[in-house]
Amino acid sequence: MEERVLLLALTLIPGIGPARIKAMSAHLQGRLRDLLHFGINELLQISGIGESLARQVHHFLHHAATREEAVESAEKQIAELQRYNAELITILDAVYPPLLKEIYDPPPCLFVRGRLSTLNEPALAVVGTRYASHYGKQVTTRLCHDLVNSGVAIVSGLAYGIDMTAHAATLENGGRTVAVLASGVDTIYTDPQGKLWPKIIEEGALISEEWLGSELSPGKFPKRNRIISGITSGTIVVESDLKGGSLITAASALEQNREVFAVPGSIFSRTSRGTNRLIQQGSAKAVMSVEDIITELGAQFAKNCSGNTALQNDRAQPNLSLSELAILQCMKTEPIHIDALATASGIDLSSLLVHLFELELKAAVVQQPGQFFQKRII
């Protein structure tokens, strides 16, 4: 029996989760087909396998009708891959993400649509609330832009709000992104019109441990979140209330001994209560810039990222004059009135208006109502 068929079939055994399948693989040094010849006493030698579970596994593997039904289901899944131009990689394969393999309960199998190489690039998770504020989307866009320029792939969950913003911003800046789904890779429930996911497949990957055709259920989201944190070197939480999926992802990252970062926000904003609490409790490091993240993760991560920058599209910024650069340096992320900008830059109003018009044409600033101008978050 092909080992990937056996691995898929093993996931159908009640009570056998990813952690126990990992233990089986470690015990057998990857020779999972030896399980077919194991008796109950030999199964008991595997870490985490008690007598009741050993009998259940033994019955599953040695009861012809039960085993054949599971094998047939697994073979149908593999045959169905071609329909979606998908691939199945297992924990026994060399291309399986090395960081994900390190966690306590790595998925035995991953269904992948897209570039397998993306799963092995230096990556960070960017997650947050479905109810993203304008501030949250701005921060996400800026962070993803800077991370892409640093050679980092972005991983998220393709949920509404911060997740979608992270994927979109990464693609807009020529980066690689991986979307981890709680459904099968054949069901893109948050993007049914295909506005984003086809581009993700082209420039990155959609992945899931759930079988093709599987139904979505609430319990699958925490499972999905552990993959988001497990496949990356660190998790960035942009916005979250005191409860939410992004805090579950952060908790998974901490359990997996990965770094957690959080973007501080207003104490009056519900969508910043969770991130502020993470920082307050010392569970996450406050993020002011991408440099904070790269520095915290260390020299080896930075070196790996620098080796990945050749994969990014070279998008040159429009040429700016010295006066235009000086104006931009006087502008923060918040809108500024033209009078205040004139005072800060020392440029008279008539000249300033000309420069601002040029900056608008170069998509460097955006004019807001009331003669306010705002630096564009690239």
C-alpha positions as CSV (number, residue, x, y, z in Angstrom):
1,M,0.0,0.0,0.0
2,E,1.3,3.5,-0.9
3,E,2.3,5.3,2.2
4,R,0.4,8.5,1.5
5,V,-2.7,6.3,1.1
6,L,-2.0,4.7,4.4
7,L,-1.4,8.1,6.1
8,L,-4.8,9.4,4.7
9,A,-6.5,6.2,5.9
10,L,-5.0,6.5,9.4
11,T,-6.6,9.9,9.8
12,L,-10.0,8.2,9.6
13,I,-9.4,6.1,12.8
14,P,-11.4,7.6,15.7
15,G,-9.1,8.8,18.4
16,I,-6.0,8.9,16.2
17,G,-5.1,12.6,15.8
18,P,-2.1,14.3,14.3
19,A,0.1,14.0,17.4
20,R,-0.4,10.2,17.6
21,I,0.3,9.8,13.9
22,K,3.5,11.8,14.4
23,A,4.4,9.5,17.2
24,M,3.8,6.4,15.0
25,S,5.9,7.9,12.3
26,A,8.8,8.6,14.7
27,H,8.5,5.2,16.3
28,L,8.7,3.5,12.9
29,Q,11.3,6.0,11.5
30,G,9.0,6.8,8.6
31,R,8.2,3.1,7.7
32,L,4.5,3.4,8.3
33,R,3.7,0.2,6.3
34,D,5.2,-1.8,9.1
35,L,2.0,-0.9,11.1
36,L,0.2,-3.4,8.9
37,H,2.1,-6.2,10.6
38,F,2.0,-4.9,14.2
39,G,0.1,-6.7,16.9
40,I,-1.5,-5.1,19.9
41,N,1.6,-5.4,22.1
42,E,3.8,-3.7,19.4
43,L,1.3,-0.9,19.1
44,L,1.4,-0.4,22.9
45,Q,5.1,0.5,22.5
46,I,4.2,3.7,20.6
47,S,4.1,6.8,22.7
48,G,0.5,7.9,23.5
49,I,-1.1,4.6,22.5
50,G,-2.9,2.9,25.3
51,E,-4.6,-0.5,25.3
52,S,-8.0,0.7,24.2
53,L,-6.6,2.7,21.3
54,A,-4.1,-0.1,20.4
55,R,-7.1,-2.5,20.0
56,Q,-9.0,0.1,17.9
57,V,-6.0,0.6,15.6
58,H,-5.4,-3.1,15.3
59,H,-9.0,-3.8,14.4
60,F,-9.0,-1.0,11.8
61,L,-5.8,-2.3,10.1
62,H,-6.6,-6.0,10.3
63,H,-10.4,-6.0,9.7
64,A,-10.5,-6.4,5.9
65,A,-13.8,-4.6,5.3
66,T,-12.9,-1.6,7.5
67,R,-9.4,-1.2,6.1
68,E,-10.6,-1.5,2.5
69,E,-13.2,1.1,2.9
70,A,-10.7,3.6,4.4
71,V,-8.2,2.8,1.6
72,E,-10.8,3.3,-1.0
73,S,-11.8,6.7,0.4
74,A,-8.1,7.7,0.5
75,E,-7.5,6.6,-3.1
76,K,-10.6,8.6,-4.2
77,Q,-9.2,11.7,-2.5
78,I,-5.9,11.3,-4.4
79,A,-7.7,10.7,-7.7
80,E,-9.7,13.9,-7.1
81,L,-6.6,16.0,-6.7
82,Q,-6.1,16.3,-10.5
83,R,-9.5,17.9,-10.9
84,Y,-8.3,20.9,-8.8
85,N,-4.7,20.9,-9.9
86,A,-3.9,20.1,-6.3
87,E,-1.2,18.0,-4.7
88,L,-1.0,16.0,-1.5
89,I,2.2,16.2,0.6
90,T,2.7,14.2,3.7
91,I,4.8,14.5,6.8
92,L,7.1,11.9,5.3
93,D,7.9,14.0,2.2
94,A,11.0,16.2,1.9
95,V,8.9,19.2,0.7
96,Y,6.8,19.2,3.9
97,P,7.3,22.5,5.7
98,P,10.1,22.0,8.2
99,L,8.8,24.4,10.8
100,L,5.4,22.8,10.7
101,K,6.9,19.4,11.2
102,E,8.4,20.6,14.6
103,I,5.0,21.3,16.3
104,Y,3.4,18.8,18.7
105,D,0.6,17.9,16.3
106,P,1.6,18.6,12.7
107,P,-1.0,17.6,10.0
108,P,-0.1,14.2,8.6
109,C,-1.2,15.3,5.2
110,L,-1.6,18.7,3.5
111,F,-3.7,19.4,0.4
112,V,-2.0,22.1,-1.6
113,R,-3.0,24.2,-4.6
114,G,-0.3,26.4,-5.9
115,R,3.5,26.7,-5.5
116,L,4.9,24.1,-3.1
117,S,8.1,26.1,-2.8
118,T,6.2,28.9,-1.0
119,L,5.8,26.6,2.0
120,N,9.5,26.6,2.6
121,E,10.2,30.3,2.3
122,P,10.8,32.5,5.3
123,A,7.3,33.4,6.4
124,L,5.3,35.3,9.0
125,A,1.6,35.1,9.9
126,V,-0.5,38.3,9.7
127,V,-3.9,37.8,11.4
128,G,-6.6,39.9,12.9
129,T,-10.3,40.7,13.3
130,R,-12.9,40.3,10.6
131,Y,-14.1,43.8,11.6
132,A,-11.0,45.6,10.6
133,S,-10.9,49.4,11.1
134,H,-9.3,51.8,8.6
135,Y,-6.3,52.0,10.9
136,G,-6.0,48.2,11.0
137,K,-6.1,47.9,7.2
138,Q,-3.5,50.7,6.9
139,V,-1.1,49.0,9.3
140,T,-1.6,45.7,7.6
141,T,-1.0,47.1,4.2
142,R,2.2,48.9,5.4
143,L,3.6,45.9,7.2
144,C,2.9,43.5,4.3
145,H,4.6,45.9,1.9
146,D,7.7,46.2,4.0
147,L,7.8,42.4,4.8
148,V,7.5,41.6,1.1
149,N,10.4,44.0,0.4
150,S,12.4,42.2,3.1
151,G,11.8,38.8,1.4
152,V,9.2,37.5,3.7
153,A,6.2,35.4,2.6
154,I,2.9,36.2,4.3
155,V,0.6,33.5,5.8
156,S,-3.0,34.1,6.8
157,G,-6.4,32.5,6.9
158,L,-8.3,34.2,4.0
159,A,-11.0,35.4,6.5
160,Y,-12.7,38.7,6.0
161,G,-11.0,41.8,7.4
162,I,-7.3,41.8,8.3
163,D,-6.6,38.4,6.7
164,M,-8.0,39.4,3.3
165,T,-6.1,42.7,3.5
166,A,-2.9,40.9,4.2
167,H,-3.2,38.6,1.3
168,A,-4.3,41.4,-1.1
169,A,-1.5,43.8,0.0
170,T,1.1,41.0,-0.4
171,L,0.0,40.2,-3.9
172,E,-0.2,43.9,-4.9
173,N,3.4,44.3,-3.8
174,G,4.7,41.3,-5.7
175,G,5.0,39.0,-2.7
176,R,4.2,35.4,-2.0
177,T,1.3,34.5,0.3
178,V,-0.2,31.3,1.7
179,A,-3.8,31.0,2.7
180,V,-4.6,28.3,5.2
181,L,-8.2,27.1,5.0
182,A,-10.5,25.5,7.5
183,S,-12.4,23.9,4.6
184,G,-11.0,21.8,1.8
185,V,-9.0,23.6,-0.9
186,D,-11.9,23.0,-3.2
187,T,-14.2,25.3,-1.2
188,I,-13.1,28.9,-0.9
189,Y,-16.1,30.0,1.2
190,T,-14.9,33.6,1.9
191,D,-14.1,34.3,-1.8
192,P,-16.7,32.5,-3.8
193,Q,-16.4,35.0,-6.7
194,G,-12.7,34.3,-7.0
195,K,-11.5,37.9,-6.6
196,L,-8.4,36.8,-4.7
197,W,-7.8,33.1,-4.4
198,P,-6.8,32.4,-8.1
199,K,-4.0,35.0,-7.7
200,I,-3.0,33.4,-4.4
201,I,-2.6,30.0,-6.2
202,E,-0.6,31.7,-9.0
203,E,1.8,33.5,-6.7
204,G,1.6,31.4,-3.5
205,A,-0.6,28.6,-2.3
206,L,-3.9,27.5,-0.7
207,I,-3.4,24.7,1.8
208,S,-5.6,22.7,4.2
209,E,-5.4,19.5,6.1
210,E,-9.2,19.0,5.5
211,W,-10.2,16.5,2.9
212,L,-11.7,17.6,-0.4
213,G,-15.5,17.9,-0.1
214,S,-15.4,18.1,3.7
215,E,-18.0,20.3,5.4
216,L,-17.0,23.4,7.3
217,S,-17.6,23.3,11.1
218,P,-16.6,25.6,14.0
219,G,-14.1,23.1,15.4
220,K,-12.0,23.2,12.3
221,F,-11.0,26.9,12.8
222,P,-8.7,26.3,15.8
223,K,-7.1,23.4,13.9
224,R,-6.5,25.7,11.0
225,N,-5.0,28.4,13.3
226,R,-2.4,26.1,14.6
227,I,-1.2,25.5,11.1
228,I,-1.0,29.3,10.4
229,S,1.3,29.8,13.4
230,G,3.1,26.5,13.0
231,I,4.2,27.1,9.4
232,T,5.7,30.5,10.2
233,S,8.5,31.9,12.4
234,G,6.2,34.3,14.1
235,T,2.6,35.6,14.3
236,I,1.6,39.3,14.0
237,V,-1.8,40.2,15.4
238,V,-2.9,43.5,13.9
239,E,-6.3,44.0,15.5
240,S,-8.4,41.8,17.8
241,D,-11.0,42.2,20.5
242,L,-10.5,40.2,23.8
243,K,-11.9,37.1,22.1
244,G,-11.4,36.0,18.5
245,G,-9.6,33.5,16.2
246,S,-6.5,35.7,15.9
247,L,-5.9,35.3,19.7
248,I,-6.3,31.6,19.3
249,T,-3.6,31.7,16.6
250,A,-1.4,33.8,19.0
251,A,-1.9,31.2,21.8
252,S,-1.0,28.4,19.4
253,A,2.2,30.3,18.4
254,L,3.2,30.7,22.1
255,E,2.6,26.9,22.7
256,Q,4.7,26.2,19.6
257,N,7.5,28.4,21.0
258,R,7.2,30.9,18.2
259,E,7.3,34.6,18.5
260,V,4.2,36.7,18.8
261,F,3.9,40.4,17.8
262,A,1.0,42.8,18.3
263,V,0.2,46.2,16.9
264,P,-0.8,48.6,19.6
265,G,-4.0,50.6,19.1
266,S,-6.3,53.1,20.8
267,I,-7.5,52.3,24.3
268,F,-10.9,53.4,23.1
269,S,-11.1,50.9,20.2
270,R,-12.7,47.5,20.8
271,T,-10.6,46.0,18.0
272,S,-7.4,46.9,19.8
273,R,-8.4,45.6,23.2
274,G,-7.0,42.1,22.4
275,T,-3.7,43.3,20.9
276,N,-3.1,45.8,23.8
277,R,-3.8,43.1,26.3
278,L,-1.2,40.8,24.6
279,I,1.4,43.5,24.9
280,Q,0.3,44.4,28.5
281,Q,0.6,40.8,29.6
282,G,4.0,40.3,28.0
283,S,2.6,37.7,25.6
284,A,3.5,39.7,22.5
285,K,6.1,42.3,21.5
286,A,4.8,45.6,20.3
287,V,5.3,46.3,16.6
288,M,6.1,49.8,15.4
289,S,7.9,48.8,12.2
290,V,9.1,45.7,10.3
291,E,12.6,46.3,11.7
292,D,11.2,45.5,15.2
293,I,10.1,42.1,13.8
294,I,13.2,41.2,11.8
295,T,15.5,42.2,14.7
296,E,13.6,40.2,17.2
297,L,13.7,37.0,15.0
298,G,17.4,37.2,14.8
299,A,20.3,37.2,12.3
300,Q,19.5,33.8,10.8
301,F,15.9,34.8,9.9
302,A,17.2,38.0,8.4
303,K,19.8,36.1,6.4
304,N,17.2,33.7,5.1
305,C,14.9,36.6,4.1
306,S,17.7,38.3,2.2
307,G,18.3,35.2,0.2
308,N,14.6,35.2,-0.8
309,T,14.3,38.8,-2.1
310,A,15.2,37.7,-5.6
311,L,11.8,36.0,-5.7
312,Q,10.0,39.3,-5.3
313,N,9.0,41.5,-8.2
314,D,11.1,44.6,-8.6
315,R,8.7,47.5,-8.3
316,A,10.6,50.8,-8.4
317,Q,9.1,53.7,-6.7
318,P,8.3,56.8,-8.8
319,N,11.1,59.3,-8.9
320,L,10.5,62.1,-6.3
321,S,12.1,65.5,-6.2
322,L,14.0,66.7,-3.2
323,S,11.1,69.1,-2.4
324,E,8.5,66.2,-2.7
325,L,10.6,64.0,-0.4
326,A,10.9,66.9,2.1
327,I,7.1,67.2,2.1
328,L,6.5,63.5,2.6
329,Q,8.9,63.6,5.6
330,C,6.7,66.3,7.2
331,M,3.6,64.0,6.8
332,K,2.7,61.3,9.3
333,T,0.2,58.6,8.8
334,E,-2.7,60.9,9.9
335,P,-4.1,63.5,7.6
336,I,-2.5,67.0,7.9
337,H,-4.1,70.3,6.9
338,I,-2.3,72.2,4.1
339,D,-1.6,75.2,6.4
340,A,0.1,73.0,8.9
341,L,2.0,71.3,6.1
342,A,3.2,74.6,4.8
343,T,4.4,75.6,8.2
344,A,6.2,72.3,8.8
345,S,7.8,72.2,5.3
346,G,8.6,75.9,5.0
347,I,7.2,75.9,1.5
348,D,4.7,78.7,0.5
349,L,1.1,77.6,-0.2
350,S,1.2,78.2,-4.0
351,S,4.3,76.1,-4.5
352,L,3.1,73.5,-2.0
353,L,-0.1,73.0,-4.0
354,V,1.9,72.3,-7.1
355,H,4.1,69.7,-5.3
356,L,1.0,68.1,-3.7
357,F,-0.6,67.8,-7.1
358,E,2.5,66.0,-8.5
359,L,2.6,63.7,-5.4
360,E,-1.1,62.8,-6.0
361,L,-0.3,61.9,-9.6
362,K,2.6,59.7,-8.4
363,A,0.1,58.1,-5.9
364,A,2.3,59.2,-3.0
365,V,-0.4,61.3,-1.2
366,V,-4.2,61.3,-1.1
367,Q,-6.3,64.5,-0.7
368,Q,-9.0,64.3,2.0
369,P,-12.0,66.7,2.4
370,G,-11.3,70.1,3.9
371,Q,-7.8,70.6,2.4
372,F,-6.3,67.8,4.4
373,F,-3.6,65.6,2.8
374,Q,-2.5,62.1,3.8
375,K,0.6,60.1,3.0
376,R,-0.5,57.1,1.0
377,I,0.2,53.8,2.7
378,I,1.9,51.8,-0.1
